[in-house]
Amino acid sequence: MCAVNSDETEWLSTQEAARRLGITPRTLYRFIDHGELPAYRFGRVIRLRAHEVDDFIGRSRIQPGELEHLYPEPATRGSDDDG
């Protein structure tokens, strides 16, 4: 009798993972090479675990206030003319 493992790993190709993340394969390879996203080599094939890609998505979520440096408040006009 063969038991079916409900925890069986879902493997993604690099193309599938890049598509799931909405990025280019080149960007995916950079994330892998920098250690930000785990990947596995089986011979000449690279595969990623779907749940680890999903975890990466969750870790990449922008928290409120993290982007304030991208839109600094404009200087008020006339503040230098007080004198």
CORKACOR-V98931 format. One record per residue. PSI is psi in radians with two decimals (999 if undefined). BURIAL is b if it has 9 or more other ideal C-beta (glycine too) atoms within 8 Angstrom, else e. D_LAST is the distance of its C-alpha to the last C-alpha in whole Angstrom. Layout:
# CORKACOR-V98931
psi,burial,d_last
PSI,BURIAL,D_LAST
PSI,BURIAL,D_LAST
This chain:
# CORKACOR-V98931
psi,burial,d_last
2.35,e,90
2.09,e,86
2.40,e,83
2.19,e,80
2.00,e,77
-0.23,e,74
0.32,e,72
2.37,e,72
2.33,e,69
2.03,e,68
2.48,e,67
2.48,b,65
2.93,b,65
-0.63,b,62
-0.76,e,62
-0.73,e,62
-0.76,b,60
-0.75,b,57
-0.72,e,58
-0.62,b,58
-0.25,b,54
0.59,e,53
2.99,e,53
2.73,e,54
-0.60,b,57
-0.77,e,55
-0.70,b,52
-0.82,b,55
-0.61,b,56
-0.77,e,53
-0.73,b,53
-0.84,b,56
-0.55,e,56
0.00,e,53
0.22,e,55
-0.40,e,53
2.06,b,56
2.49,e,59
2.85,b,62
2.37,e,66
2.19,e,68
1.65,e,71
-2.09,e,73
0.07,e,71
2.38,e,69
2.30,b,66
2.69,b,66
2.54,b,63
2.31,b,64
-0.73,b,63
-0.50,e,61
-0.57,b,59
-0.75,b,58
-0.68,e,57
-0.71,e,56
-0.73,b,53
-0.80,b,52
-0.70,e,51
-0.37,e,50
-0.02,e,47
2.35,e,46
2.24,e,42
2.63,e,41
2.35,e,38
-0.17,e,35
-0.31,e,36
0.16,e,34
-0.55,e,31
-0.26,e,30
-0.25,e,31
1.21,e,29
2.59,e,25
2.32,e,23
2.55,e,21
2.41,e,17
2.39,e,15
2.48,e,14
-0.09,e,10
-0.41,e,9
-0.07,e,7
0.30,e,5
-0.22,e,4
999,e,0
